[in-house]
Amino acid sequence: MMAESDLRILIVEDQTIVREGLCAMLATKPGLQVVGVAADGDEAVRQALRLRPDVILMDLIMPNKGGICATREIVAQWPEAVSYTHLDVYKRQHLPPRLLKGKWACSE
């Protein structure tokens, strides 16, 4: 049962085991409620705009649309959305250089 004061969370992660692990972990924490999950950036945009969560835990590198492009699209359509945490387990040297320099283009 969700209390009105619970922090509503959307989890966006393409790897099923990570997504399910985050859901399971957060389910044990009082005051937190996972209200939705998405496996790629396109689904993340749809879920975020439909559910209007308090926080979105967003993976950076996913199929179809990555986390940065999804975040840009969400904010463009929902400007008051402000709480984002991007998730990624890549070591810094494995991330695309454009991402580290803030030059990630959504058409790529």
Gaussian input, Z-matrix of N, CA and C with variables (Angstrom, degrees):
# hf/3-21g

backbone

0 1
 N
 C     1     B1
 C     2     B2     1     A1
 N     3     B3     2     A2     1     D1
 C     4     B4     3     A3     2     D2
 C     5     B5     4     A4     3     D3
 N     6     B6     5     A5     4     D4
 C     7     B7     6     A6     5     D5
 C     8     B8     7     A7     6     D6
 N     9     B9     8     A8     7     D7
 C    10    B10     9     A9     8     D8
 C    11    B11    10    A10     9     D9
 N    12    B12    11    A11    10    D10
 C    13    B13    12    A12    11    D11
 C    14    B14    13    A13    12    D12
 N    15    B15    14    A14    13    D13
 C    16    B16    15    A15    14    D14
 C    17    B17    16    A16    15    D15
 N    18    B18    17    A17    16    D16
 C    19    B19    18    A18    17    D17
 C    20    B20    19    A19    18    D18
 N    21    B21    20    A20    19    D19
 C    22    B22    21    A21    20    D20
 C    23    B23    22    A22    21    D21
 N    24    B24    23    A23    22    D22
 C    25    B25    24    A24    23    D23
 C    26    B26    25    A25    24    D24
 N    27    B27    26    A26    25    D25
 C    28    B28    27    A27    26    D26
 C    29    B29    28    A28    27    D27
 N    30    B30    29    A29    28    D28
 C    31    B31    30    A30    29    D29
 C    32    B32    31    A31    30    D30
 N    33    B33    32    A32    31    D31
 C    34    B34    33    A33    32    D32
 C    35    B35    34    A34    33    D33
 N    36    B36    35    A35    34    D34
 C    37    B37    36    A36    35    D35
 C    38    B38    37    A37    36    D36
 N    39    B39    38    A38    37    D37
 C    40    B40    39    A39    38    D38
 C    41    B41    40    A40    39    D39
 N    42    B42    41    A41    40    D40
 C    43    B43    42    A42    41    D41
 C    44    B44    43    A43    42    D42
 N    45    B45    44    A44    43    D43
 C    46    B46    45    A45    44    D44
 C    47    B47    46    A46    45    D45
 N    48    B48    47    A47    46    D46
 C    49    B49    48    A48    47    D47
 C    50    B50    49    A49    48    D48
 N    51    B51    50    A50    49    D49
 C    52    B52    51    A51    50    D50
 C    53    B53    52    A52    51    D51
 N    54    B54    53    A53    52    D52
 C    55    B55    54    A54    53    D53
 C    56    B56    55    A55    54    D54
 N    57    B57    56    A56    55    D55
 C    58    B58    57    A57    56    D56
 C    59    B59    58    A58    57    D57
 N    60    B60    59    A59    58    D58
 C    61    B61    60    A60    59    D59
 C    62    B62    61    A61    60    D60
 N    63    B63    62    A62    61    D61
 C    64    B64    63    A63    62    D62
 C    65    B65    64    A64    63    D63
 N    66    B66    65    A65    64    D64
 C    67    B67    66    A66    65    D65
 C    68    B68    67    A67    66    D66
 N    69    B69    68    A68    67    D67
 C    70    B70    69    A69    68    D68
 C    71    B71    70    A70    69    D69
 N    72    B72    71    A71    70    D70
 C    73    B73    72    A72    71    D71
 C    74    B74    73    A73    72    D72
 N    75    B75    74    A74    73    D73
 C    76    B76    75    A75    74    D74
 C    77    B77    76    A76    75    D75
 N    78    B78    77    A77    76    D76
 C    79    B79    78    A78    77    D77
 C    80    B80    79    A79    78    D78
 N    81    B81    80    A80    79    D79
 C    82    B82    81    A81    80    D80
 C    83    B83    82    A82    81    D81
 N    84    B84    83    A83    82    D82
 C    85    B85    84    A84    83    D83
 C    86    B86    85    A85    84    D84
 N    87    B87    86    A86    85    D85
 C    88    B88    87    A87    86    D86
 C    89    B89    88    A88    87    D87
 N    90    B90    89    A89    88    D88
 C    91    B91    90    A90    89    D89
 C    92    B92    91    A91    90    D90
 N    93    B93    92    A92    91    D91
 C    94    B94    93    A93    92    D92
 C    95    B95    94    A94    93    D93
 N    96    B96    95    A95    94    D94
 C    97    B97    96    A96    95    D95
 C    98    B98    97    A97    96    D96
 N    99    B99    98    A98    97    D97
 C   100   B100    99    A99    98    D98
 C   101   B101   100   A100    99    D99
 N   102   B102   101   A101   100   D100
 C   103   B103   102   A102   101   D101
 C   104   B104   103   A103   102   D102
 N   105   B105   104   A104   103   D103
 C   106   B106   105   A105   104   D104
 C   107   B107   106   A106   105   D105
 N   108   B108   107   A107   106   D106
 C   109   B109   108   A108   107   D107
 C   110   B110   109   A109   108   D108
 N   111   B111   110   A110   109   D109
 C   112   B112   111   A111   110   D110
 C   113   B113   112   A112   111   D111
 N   114   B114   113   A113   112   D112
 C   115   B115   114   A114   113   D113
 C   116   B116   115   A115   114   D114
 N   117   B117   116   A116   115   D115
 C   118   B118   117   A117   116   D116
 C   119   B119   118   A118   117   D117
 N   120   B120   119   A119   118   D118
 C   121   B121   120   A120   119   D119
 C   122   B122   121   A121   120   D120
 N   123   B123   122   A122   121   D121
 C   124   B124   123   A123   122   D122
 C   125   B125   124   A124   123   D123
 N   126   B126   125   A125   124   D124
 C   127   B127   126   A126   125   D125
 C   128   B128   127   A127   126   D126
 N   129   B129   128   A128   127   D127
 C   130   B130   129   A129   128   D128
 C   131   B131   130   A130   129   D129
 N   132   B132   131   A131   130   D130
 C   133   B133   132   A132   131   D131
 C   134   B134   133   A133   132   D132
 N   135   B135   134   A134   133   D133
 C   136   B136   135   A135   134   D134
 C   137   B137   136   A136   135   D135
 N   138   B138   137   A137   136   D136
 C   139   B139   138   A138   137   D137
 C   140   B140   139   A139   138   D138
 N   141   B141   140   A140   139   D139
 C   142   B142   141   A141   140   D140
 C   143   B143   142   A142   141   D141
 N   144   B144   143   A143   142   D142
 C   145   B145   144   A144   143   D143
 C   146   B146   145   A145   144   D144
 N   147   B147   146   A146   145   D145
 C   148   B148   147   A147   146   D146
 C   149   B149   148   A148   147   D147
 N   150   B150   149   A149   148   D148
 C   151   B151   150   A150   149   D149
 C   152   B152   151   A151   150   D150
 N   153   B153   152   A152   151   D151
 C   154   B154   153   A153   152   D152
 C   155   B155   154   A154   153   D153
 N   156   B156   155   A155   154   D154
 C   157   B157   156   A156   155   D155
 C   158   B158   157   A157   156   D156
 N   159   B159   158   A158   157   D157
 C   160   B160   159   A159   158   D158
 C   161   B161   160   A160   159   D159
 N   162   B162   161   A161   160   D160
 C   163   B163   162   A162   161   D161
 C   164   B164   163   A163   162   D162
 N   165   B165   164   A164   163   D163
 C   166   B166   165   A165   164   D164
 C   167   B167   166   A166   165   D165
 N   168   B168   167   A167   166   D166
 C   169   B169   168   A168   167   D167
 C   170   B170   169   A169   168   D168
 N   171   B171   170   A170   169   D169
 C   172   B172   171   A171   170   D170
 C   173   B173   172   A172   171   D171
 N   174   B174   173   A173   172   D172
 C   175   B175   174   A174   173   D173
 C   176   B176   175   A175   174   D174
 N   177   B177   176   A176   175   D175
 C   178   B178   177   A177   176   D176
 C   179   B179   178   A178   177   D177
 N   180   B180   179   A179   178   D178
 C   181   B181   180   A180   179   D179
 C   182   B182   181   A181   180   D180
 N   183   B183   182   A182   181   D181
 C   184   B184   183   A183   182   D182
 C   185   B185   184   A184   183   D183
 N   186   B186   185   A185   184   D184
 C   187   B187   186   A186   185   D185
 C   188   B188   187   A187   186   D186
 N   189   B189   188   A188   187   D187
 C   190   B190   189   A189   188   D188
 C   191   B191   190   A190   189   D189
 N   192   B192   191   A191   190   D190
 C   193   B193   192   A192   191   D191
 C   194   B194   193   A193   192   D192
 N   195   B195   194   A194   193   D193
 C   196   B196   195   A195   194   D194
 C   197   B197   196   A196   195   D195
 N   198   B198   197   A197   196   D196
 C   199   B199   198   A198   197   D197
 C   200   B200   199   A199   198   D198
 N   201   B201   200   A200   199   D199
 C   202   B202   201   A201   200   D200
 C   203   B203   202   A202   201   D201
 N   204   B204   203   A203   202   D202
 C   205   B205   204   A204   203   D203
 C   206   B206   205   A205   204   D204
 N   207   B207   206   A206   205   D205
 C   208   B208   207   A207   206   D206
 C   209   B209   208   A208   207   D207
 N   210   B210   209   A209   208   D208
 C   211   B211   210   A210   209   D209
 C   212   B212   211   A211   210   D210
 N   213   B213   212   A212   211   D211
 C   214   B214   213   A213   212   D212
 C   215   B215   214   A214   213   D213
 N   216   B216   215   A215   214   D214
 C   217   B217   216   A216   215   D215
 C   218   B218   217   A217   216   D216
 N   219   B219   218   A218   217   D217
 C   220   B220   219   A219   218   D218
 C   221   B221   220   A220   219   D219
 N   222   B222   221   A221   220   D220
 C   223   B223   222   A222   221   D221
 C   224   B224   223   A223   222   D222
 N   225   B225   224   A224   223   D223
 C   226   B226   225   A225   224   D224
 C   227   B227   226   A226   225   D225
 N   228   B228   227   A227   226   D226
 C   229   B229   228   A228   227   D227
 C   230   B230   229   A229   228   D228
 N   231   B231   230   A230   229   D229
 C   232   B232   231   A231   230   D230
 C   233   B233   232   A232   231   D231
 N   234   B234   233   A233   232   D232
 C   235   B235   234   A234   233   D233
 C   236   B236   235   A235   234   D234
 N   237   B237   236   A236   235   D235
 C   238   B238   237   A237   236   D236
 C   239   B239   238   A238   237   D237
 N   240   B240   239   A239   238   D238
 C   241   B241   240   A240   239   D239
 C   242   B242   241   A241   240   D240
 N   243   B243   242   A242   241   D241
 C   244   B244   243   A243   242   D242
 C   245   B245   244   A244   243   D243
 N   246   B246   245   A245   244   D244
 C   247   B247   246   A246   245   D245
 C   248   B248   247   A247   246   D246
 N   249   B249   248   A248   247   D247
 C   250   B250   249   A249   248   D248
 C   251   B251   250   A250   249   D249
 N   252   B252   251   A251   250   D250
 C   253   B253   252   A252   251   D251
 C   254   B254   253   A253   252   D252
 N   255   B255   254   A254   253   D253
 C   256   B256   255   A255   254   D254
 C   257   B257   256   A256   255   D255
 N   258   B258   257   A257   256   D256
 C   259   B259   258   A258   257   D257
 C   260   B260   259   A259   258   D258
 N   261   B261   260   A260   259   D259
 C   262   B262   261   A261   260   D260
 C   263   B263   262   A262   261   D261
 N   264   B264   263   A263   262   D262
 C   265   B265   264   A264   263   D263
 C   266   B266   265   A265   264   D264
 N   267   B267   266   A266   265   D265
 C   268   B268   267   A267   266   D266
 C   269   B269   268   A268   267   D267
 N   270   B270   269   A269   268   D268
 C   271   B271   270   A270   269   D269
 C   272   B272   271   A271   270   D270
 N   273   B273   272   A272   271   D271
 C   274   B274   273   A273   272   D272
 C   275   B275   274   A274   273   D273
 N   276   B276   275   A275   274   D274
 C   277   B277   276   A276   275   D275
 C   278   B278   277   A277   276   D276
 N   279   B279   278   A278   277   D277
 C   280   B280   279   A279   278   D278
 C   281   B281   280   A280   279   D279
 N   282   B282   281   A281   280   D280
 C   283   B283   282   A282   281   D281
 C   284   B284   283   A283   282   D282
 N   285   B285   284   A284   283   D283
 C   286   B286   285   A285   284   D284
 C   287   B287   286   A286   285   D285
 N   288   B288   287   A287   286   D286
 C   289   B289   288   A288   287   D287
 C   290   B290   289   A289   288   D288
 N   291   B291   290   A290   289   D289
 C   292   B292   291   A291   290   D290
 C   293   B293   292   A292   291   D291
 N   294   B294   293   A293   292   D292
 C   295   B295   294   A294   293   D293
 C   296   B296   295   A295   294   D294
 N   297   B297   296   A296   295   D295
 C   298   B298   297   A297   296   D296
 C   299   B299   298   A298   297   D297
 N   300   B300   299   A299   298   D298
 C   301   B301   300   A300   299   D299
 C   302   B302   301   A301   300   D300
 N   303   B303   302   A302   301   D301
 C   304   B304   303   A303   302   D302
 C   305   B305   304   A304   303   D303
 N   306   B306   305   A305   304   D304
 C   307   B307   306   A306   305   D305
 C   308   B308   307   A307   306   D306
 N   309   B309   308   A308   307   D307
 C   310   B310   309   A309   308   D308
 C   311   B311   310   A310   309   D309
 N   312   B312   311   A311   310   D310
 C   313   B313   312   A312   311   D311
 C   314   B314   313   A313   312   D312
 N   315   B315   314   A314   313   D313
 C   316   B316   315   A315   314   D314
 C   317   B317   316   A316   315   D315
 N   318   B318   317   A317   316   D316
 C   319   B319   318   A318   317   D317
 C   320   B320   319   A319   318   D318
 N   321   B321   320   A320   319   D319
 C   322   B322   321   A321   320   D320
 C   323   B323   322   A322   321   D321

   B1=1.4471
   B2=1.5300
   B3=1.3058
   B4=1.4604
   B5=1.5286
   B6=1.3222
   B7=1.4608
   B8=1.5169
   B9=1.3199
   B10=1.4562
   B11=1.5228
   B12=1.3244
   B13=1.4607
   B14=1.5375
   B15=1.3304
   B16=1.4655
   B17=1.5277
   B18=1.3136
   B19=1.4623
   B20=1.5251
   B21=1.3179
   B22=1.4630
   B23=1.5319
   B24=1.3344
   B25=1.4674
   B26=1.5240
   B27=1.3234
   B28=1.4623
   B29=1.5229
   B30=1.3244
   B31=1.4597
   B32=1.5242
   B33=1.3333
   B34=1.4590
   B35=1.5236
   B36=1.3177
   B37=1.4696
   B38=1.5251
   B39=1.3256
   B40=1.4631
   B41=1.5248
   B42=1.2993
   B43=1.4585
   B44=1.5304
   B45=1.3350
   B46=1.4599
   B47=1.5173
   B48=1.3168
   B49=1.4626
   B50=1.5308
   B51=1.3143
   B52=1.4695
   B53=1.5258
   B54=1.3275
   B55=1.4647
   B56=1.5331
   B57=1.3303
   B58=1.4639
   B59=1.5256
   B60=1.3291
   B61=1.4654
   B62=1.5143
   B63=1.3277
   B64=1.4630
   B65=1.5279
   B66=1.3273
   B67=1.4740
   B68=1.5183
   B69=1.3383
   B70=1.4676
   B71=1.5195
   B72=1.3256
   B73=1.4584
   B74=1.5289
   B75=1.3191
   B76=1.4592
   B77=1.5247
   B78=1.3287
   B79=1.4680
   B80=1.5257
   B81=1.3253
   B82=1.4681
   B83=1.5190
   B84=1.3071
   B85=1.4714
   B86=1.5283
   B87=1.3335
   B88=1.4649
   B89=1.5284
   B90=1.3121
   B91=1.4601
   B92=1.5101
   B93=1.3403
   B94=1.4652
   B95=1.5198
   B96=1.3207
   B97=1.4609
   B98=1.5285
   B99=1.3260
   B100=1.4616
   B101=1.5210
   B102=1.3326
   B103=1.4632
   B104=1.5098
   B105=1.3355
   B106=1.4557
   B107=1.5089
   B108=1.3284
   B109=1.4599
   B110=1.5205
   B111=1.3168
   B112=1.4634
   B113=1.5202
   B114=1.3338
   B115=1.4570
   B116=1.5243
   B117=1.3317
   B118=1.4674
   B119=1.5194
   B120=1.3142
   B121=1.4567
   B122=1.5102
   B123=1.3351
   B124=1.4631
   B125=1.5251
   B126=1.3261
   B127=1.4527
   B128=1.5327
   B129=1.3223
   B130=1.4624
   B131=1.5253
   B132=1.3132
   B133=1.4703
   B134=1.5285
   B135=1.3270
   B136=1.4675
   B137=1.5340
   B138=1.3391
   B139=1.4635
   B140=1.5387
   B141=1.3197
   B142=1.4680
   B143=1.5223
   B144=1.3120
   B145=1.4609
   B146=1.5223
   B147=1.3174
   B148=1.4644
   B149=1.5266
   B150=1.3395
   B151=1.4652
   B152=1.5299
   B153=1.3393
   B154=1.4707
   B155=1.5332
   B156=1.3440
   B157=1.4712
   B158=1.5293
   B159=1.3266
   B160=1.4631
   B161=1.5227
   B162=1.3342
   B163=1.4636
   B164=1.5252
   B165=1.3210
   B166=1.4632
   B167=1.5204
   B168=1.3321
   B169=1.4607
   B170=1.5141
   B171=1.3239
   B172=1.4632
   B173=1.5172
   B174=1.3266
   B175=1.4527
   B176=1.5297
   B177=1.3155
   B178=1.4639
   B179=1.5204
   B180=1.3104
   B181=1.4653
   B182=1.5248
   B183=1.3444
   B184=1.4603
   B185=1.5232
   B186=1.3256
   B187=1.4669
   B188=1.5351
   B189=1.3085
   B190=1.4730
   B191=1.5195
   B192=1.3024
   B193=1.4697
   B194=1.5210
   B195=1.3124
   B196=1.4582
   B197=1.5187
   B198=1.3222
   B199=1.4533
   B200=1.5185
   B201=1.3267
   B202=1.4677
   B203=1.5235
   B204=1.3170
   B205=1.4670
   B206=1.5255
   B207=1.3194
   B208=1.4730
   B209=1.5202
   B210=1.3207
   B211=1.4636
   B212=1.5249
   B213=1.3198
   B214=1.4709
   B215=1.5256
   B216=1.3297
   B217=1.4567
   B218=1.5339
   B219=1.3166
   B220=1.4694
   B221=1.5228
   B222=1.3208
   B223=1.4678
   B224=1.5275
   B225=1.3235
   B226=1.4671
   B227=1.5349
   B228=1.3390
   B229=1.4578
   B230=1.5290
   B231=1.3199
   B232=1.4708
   B233=1.5243
   B234=1.3311
   B235=1.4654
   B236=1.5280
   B237=1.3179
   B238=1.4660
   B239=1.5269
   B240=1.3077
   B241=1.4732
   B242=1.5237
   B243=1.3177
   B244=1.4645
   B245=1.5260
   B246=1.3126
   B247=1.4615
   B248=1.5215
   B249=1.3178
   B250=1.4559
   B251=1.5068
   B252=1.3059
   B253=1.4549
   B254=1.5133
   B255=1.3118
   B256=1.4569
   B257=1.5131
   B258=1.3200
   B259=1.4536
   B260=1.5134
   B261=1.2799
   B262=1.4517
   B263=1.5019
   B264=1.3110
   B265=1.4546
   B266=1.5207
   B267=1.3163
   B268=1.4567
   B269=1.5153
   B270=1.2959
   B271=1.4560
   B272=1.5204
   B273=1.2823
   B274=1.4627
   B275=1.5330
   B276=1.3286
   B277=1.4687
   B278=1.5296
   B279=1.3538
   B280=1.4555
   B281=1.5228
   B282=1.3131
   B283=1.4553
   B284=1.5218
   B285=1.3342
   B286=1.4622
   B287=1.5289
   B288=1.3298
   B289=1.4730
   B290=1.5217
   B291=1.3376
   B292=1.4736
   B293=1.5204
   B294=1.3249
   B295=1.4559
   B296=1.5201
   B297=1.3055
   B298=1.4578
   B299=1.5254
   B300=1.3269
   B301=1.4669
   B302=1.5221
   B303=1.3559
   B304=1.4502
   B305=1.5099
   B306=1.3199
   B307=1.4623
   B308=1.5266
   B309=1.3198
   B310=1.4523
   B311=1.5265
   B312=1.3104
   B313=1.4579
   B314=1.5280
   B315=1.2947
   B316=1.4591
   B317=1.5114
   B318=1.2864
   B319=1.4677
   B320=1.5265
   B321=1.3279
   B322=1.4571
   B323=1.5023
   A1=109.66
   A2=116.17
   A3=121.01
   A4=109.79
   A5=115.53
   A6=120.59
   A7=108.59
   A8=116.44
   A9=120.16
   A10=112.18
   A11=117.02
   A12=120.65
   A13=113.12
   A14=117.96
   A15=120.69
   A16=111.09
   A17=115.61
   A18=122.28
   A19=107.26
   A20=116.79
   A21=122.93
   A22=109.47
   A23=116.54
   A24=121.97
   A25=110.80
   A26=115.14
   A27=123.00
   A28=107.19
   A29=117.33
   A30=122.24
   A31=108.87
   A32=116.07
   A33=121.85
   A34=108.02
   A35=116.18
   A36=122.28
   A37=107.68
   A38=116.89
   A39=119.79
   A40=113.76
   A41=118.53
   A42=120.71
   A43=109.27
   A44=115.17
   A45=121.46
   A46=112.68
   A47=117.84
   A48=120.54
   A49=111.81
   A50=117.39
   A51=121.13
   A52=109.79
   A53=116.18
   A54=121.15
   A55=110.66
   A56=116.12
   A57=119.84
   A58=111.53
   A59=117.17
   A60=120.70
   A61=112.19
   A62=116.75
   A63=120.47
   A64=110.82
   A65=116.39
   A66=119.90
   A67=110.76
   A68=116.02
   A69=120.38
   A70=111.19
   A71=116.76
   A72=120.66
   A73=111.02
   A74=116.88
   A75=120.67
   A76=112.08
   A77=117.34
   A78=121.10
   A79=111.64
   A80=117.36
   A81=120.77
   A82=112.44
   A83=117.62
   A84=121.67
   A85=111.03
   A86=116.79
   A87=119.03
   A88=110.74
   A89=115.54
   A90=120.35
   A91=114.45
   A92=117.37
   A93=121.40
   A94=109.12
   A95=116.62
   A96=121.25
   A97=109.21
   A98=116.73
   A99=120.40
   A100=106.90
   A101=115.61
   A102=120.51
   A103=112.63
   A104=116.87
   A105=119.61
   A106=111.43
   A107=114.26
   A108=122.07
   A109=108.47
   A110=115.30
   A111=121.33
   A112=107.87
   A113=115.82
   A114=121.24
   A115=113.18
   A116=117.67
   A117=120.27
   A118=109.15
   A119=115.81
   A120=120.67
   A121=114.51
   A122=117.32
   A123=119.57
   A124=110.77
   A125=115.51
   A126=120.60
   A127=110.78
   A128=116.77
   A129=121.14
   A130=111.13
   A131=116.56
   A132=120.55
   A133=109.72
   A134=116.48
   A135=119.72
   A136=111.55
   A137=116.31
   A138=120.86
   A139=111.39
   A140=117.11
   A141=120.23
   A142=111.13
   A143=116.92
   A144=120.03
   A145=111.75
   A146=116.93
   A147=121.06
   A148=111.59
   A149=117.05
   A150=121.75
   A151=114.27
   A152=117.17
   A153=122.32
   A154=111.69
   A155=117.50
   A156=119.91
   A157=111.40
   A158=115.01
   A159=120.60
   A160=110.99
   A161=116.25
   A162=122.13
   A163=108.68
   A164=115.66
   A165=121.63
   A166=107.46
   A167=116.25
   A168=121.40
   A169=105.82
   A170=117.60
   A171=122.11
   A172=111.87
   A173=116.40
   A174=122.33
   A175=107.86
   A176=117.30
   A177=120.37
   A178=112.90
   A179=116.03
   A180=120.30
   A181=109.01
   A182=115.13
   A183=122.51
   A184=109.07
   A185=116.57
   A186=119.14
   A187=111.04
   A188=115.37
   A189=125.06
   A190=112.79
   A191=117.78
   A192=121.31
   A193=106.81
   A194=117.23
   A195=121.44
   A196=112.39
   A197=114.66
   A198=121.03
   A199=114.75
   A200=117.17
   A201=119.17
   A202=110.94
   A203=116.65
   A204=120.05
   A205=111.06
   A206=116.51
   A207=119.87
   A208=110.23
   A209=117.08
   A210=120.90
   A211=110.61
   A212=116.75
   A213=119.94
   A214=110.94
   A215=115.95
   A216=120.20
   A217=111.44
   A218=116.47
   A219=120.21
   A220=110.28
   A221=117.07
   A222=120.75
   A223=111.07
   A224=117.31
   A225=120.34
   A226=111.13
   A227=116.37
   A228=120.41
   A229=113.32
   A230=116.08
   A231=122.01
   A232=107.85
   A233=118.26
   A234=122.60
   A235=114.66
   A236=118.14
   A237=119.38
   A238=112.78
   A239=117.93
   A240=120.94
   A241=108.06
   A242=116.44
   A243=118.16
   A244=114.82
   A245=120.41
   A246=121.09
   A247=110.97
   A248=116.28
   A249=121.37
   A250=109.98
   A251=115.16
   A252=121.63
   A253=106.11
   A254=116.92
   A255=120.34
   A256=108.89
   A257=115.05
   A258=121.46
   A259=110.37
   A260=116.35
   A261=120.25
   A262=109.30
   A263=115.70
   A264=120.64
   A265=111.89
   A266=116.76
   A267=120.50
   A268=110.54
   A269=115.04
   A270=118.55
   A271=107.45
   A272=115.40
   A273=121.58
   A274=112.75
   A275=117.56
   A276=119.44
   A277=112.53
   A278=118.16
   A279=120.47
   A280=113.35
   A281=117.25
   A282=120.47
   A283=109.91
   A284=116.70
   A285=119.07
   A286=110.65
   A287=118.65
   A288=120.95
   A289=113.24
   A290=117.68
   A291=120.21
   A292=111.01
   A293=116.30
   A294=120.46
   A295=110.35
   A296=117.02
   A297=121.07
   A298=112.25
   A299=116.96
   A300=121.40
   A301=112.43
   A302=117.22
   A303=120.03
   A304=113.64
   A305=117.22
   A306=121.19
   A307=111.36
   A308=117.50
   A309=121.83
   A310=108.40
   A311=117.00
   A312=121.31
   A313=108.91
   A314=117.63
   A315=120.91
   A316=113.19
   A317=118.53
   A318=120.16
   A319=110.84
   A320=118.18
   A321=121.11
   A322=111.64
   D1=134.86
   D2=-176.37
   D3=-97.61
   D4=128.03
   D5=173.89
   D6=-83.68
   D7=153.30
   D8=-178.77
   D9=-61.32
   D10=-26.60
   D11=-178.63
   D12=-86.47
   D13=-4.43
   D14=179.93
   D15=-61.65
   D16=143.22
   D17=174.45
   D18=-79.76
   D19=119.77
   D20=-176.25
   D21=-89.51
   D22=124.78
   D23=-171.10
   D24=-122.07
   D25=136.61
   D26=169.87
   D27=-109.00
   D28=127.07
   D29=178.82
   D30=-104.61
   D31=126.34
   D32=179.56
   D33=-122.28
   D34=110.72
   D35=-175.32
   D36=-157.65
   D37=128.85
   D38=-177.77
   D39=-79.10
   D40=-23.28
   D41=-179.65
   D42=-85.78
   D43=116.42
   D44=-174.53
   D45=-55.04
   D46=-46.35
   D47=-176.58
   D48=-63.47
   D49=-36.85
   D50=178.09
   D51=-70.34
   D52=-45.32
   D53=179.65
   D54=-59.50
   D55=-47.39
   D56=179.95
   D57=-66.88
   D58=-36.86
   D59=177.69
   D60=-63.71
   D61=-43.08
   D62=177.34
   D63=-62.43
   D64=-43.05
   D65=178.48
   D66=-60.57
   D67=-45.93
   D68=-178.80
   D69=-63.74
   D70=-43.22
   D71=-179.71
   D72=-64.04
   D73=-46.71
   D74=-177.53
   D75=-68.57
   D76=-27.34
   D77=179.47
   D78=-64.50
   D79=-20.95
   D80=-179.10
   D81=-88.37
   D82=-5.52
   D83=-175.09
   D84=-99.32
   D85=119.69
   D86=176.66
   D87=-62.25
   D88=142.54
   D89=177.15
   D90=87.21
   D91=-2.37
   D92=178.15
   D93=-118.26
   D94=138.63
   D95=179.85
   D96=-138.09
   D97=117.94
   D98=174.12
   D99=-78.63
   D100=115.12
   D101=-177.06
   D102=-98.28
   D103=-11.27
   D104=179.04
   D105=-172.39
   D106=162.14
   D107=176.26
   D108=-136.20
   D109=153.96
   D110=176.86
   D111=-144.58
   D112=148.21
   D113=-176.42
   D114=-104.40
   D115=-5.66
   D116=176.27
   D117=-156.31
   D118=173.32
   D119=-175.29
   D120=-65.73
   D121=-35.41
   D122=178.39
   D123=-62.85
   D124=-45.88
   D125=178.33
   D126=-66.02
   D127=-34.80
   D128=178.60
   D129=-60.88
   D130=-43.90
   D131=179.53
   D132=-61.62
   D133=-48.35
   D134=-179.83
   D135=-59.87
   D136=-47.07
   D137=-178.18
   D138=-65.65
   D139=-43.28
   D140=-178.79
   D141=-61.74
   D142=-44.05
   D143=-178.11
   D144=-71.45
   D145=-29.84
   D146=179.27
   D147=-79.97
   D148=-44.53
   D149=-173.11
   D150=-89.09
   D151=-26.80
   D152=-177.34
   D153=50.90
   D154=58.17
   D155=-178.76
   D156=-69.98
   D157=165.25
   D158=175.89
   D159=-77.30
   D160=-34.33
   D161=-177.46
   D162=-138.59
   D163=142.06
   D164=173.36
   D165=-119.54
   D166=119.37
   D167=172.17
   D168=-91.30
   D169=110.39
   D170=-169.29
   D171=-119.02
   D172=124.59
   D173=171.80
   D174=-68.15
   D175=149.97
   D176=179.90
   D177=-84.35
   D178=-47.40
   D179=-172.33
   D180=-110.68
   D181=111.47
   D182=-177.60
   D183=-142.09
   D184=162.97
   D185=175.86
   D186=-68.82
   D187=161.43
   D188=177.69
   D189=68.96
   D190=-66.06
   D191=179.85
   D192=-144.40
   D193=124.57
   D194=-179.74
   D195=-75.30
   D196=173.32
   D197=-175.90
   D198=-63.82
   D199=-36.58
   D200=-179.87
   D201=-66.86
   D202=-44.83
   D203=179.86
   D204=-67.51
   D205=-38.60
   D206=176.99
   D207=-63.55
   D208=-42.65
   D209=178.79
   D210=-61.10
   D211=-44.57
   D212=178.40
   D213=-58.56
   D214=-43.40
   D215=-178.73
   D216=-67.18
   D217=-42.04
   D218=178.77
   D219=-61.41
   D220=-48.37
   D221=-178.23
   D222=-65.13
   D223=-34.69
   D224=178.26
   D225=-63.93
   D226=-34.44
   D227=-178.09
   D228=-96.11
   D229=-16.29
   D230=-178.35
   D231=-140.18
   D232=74.25
   D233=-172.46
   D234=-58.50
   D235=-28.33
   D236=-179.23
   D237=-79.12
   D238=-2.56
   D239=175.20
   D240=-72.13
   D241=119.76
   D242=-174.43
   D243=-128.35
   D244=-16.66
   D245=-173.78
   D246=-98.19
   D247=107.88
   D248=179.02
   D249=-131.55
   D250=139.69
   D251=169.40
   D252=-130.47
   D253=118.17
   D254=178.76
   D255=-90.67
   D256=135.67
   D257=-178.28
   D258=-108.34
   D259=139.90
   D260=168.68
   D261=-166.79
   D262=144.06
   D263=-177.19
   D264=-106.44
   D265=6.44
   D266=-179.97
   D267=-71.23
   D268=142.41
   D269=170.80
   D270=-72.40
   D271=150.74
   D272=-175.66
   D273=-49.59
   D274=-40.49
   D275=-177.10
   D276=-70.08
   D277=-13.30
   D278=179.63
   D279=-96.36
   D280=-5.56
   D281=177.59
   D282=-81.00
   D283=146.12
   D284=177.18
   D285=-58.40
   D286=134.33
   D287=-179.34
   D288=-55.29
   D289=-34.59
   D290=179.36
   D291=-60.99
   D292=-36.15
   D293=-179.81
   D294=-66.24
   D295=-44.42
   D296=-178.91
   D297=-65.63
   D298=-27.88
   D299=179.71
   D300=-91.68
   D301=1.45
   D302=-179.08
   D303=72.57
   D304=25.67
   D305=-176.20
   D306=-116.97
   D307=33.93
   D308=-178.88
   D309=-78.36
   D310=120.82
   D311=178.24
   D312=-96.56
   D313=134.52
   D314=-175.74
   D315=-71.95
   D316=-12.97
   D317=177.86
   D318=-83.44
   D319=-5.46
   D320=-178.05
   D321=-87.31

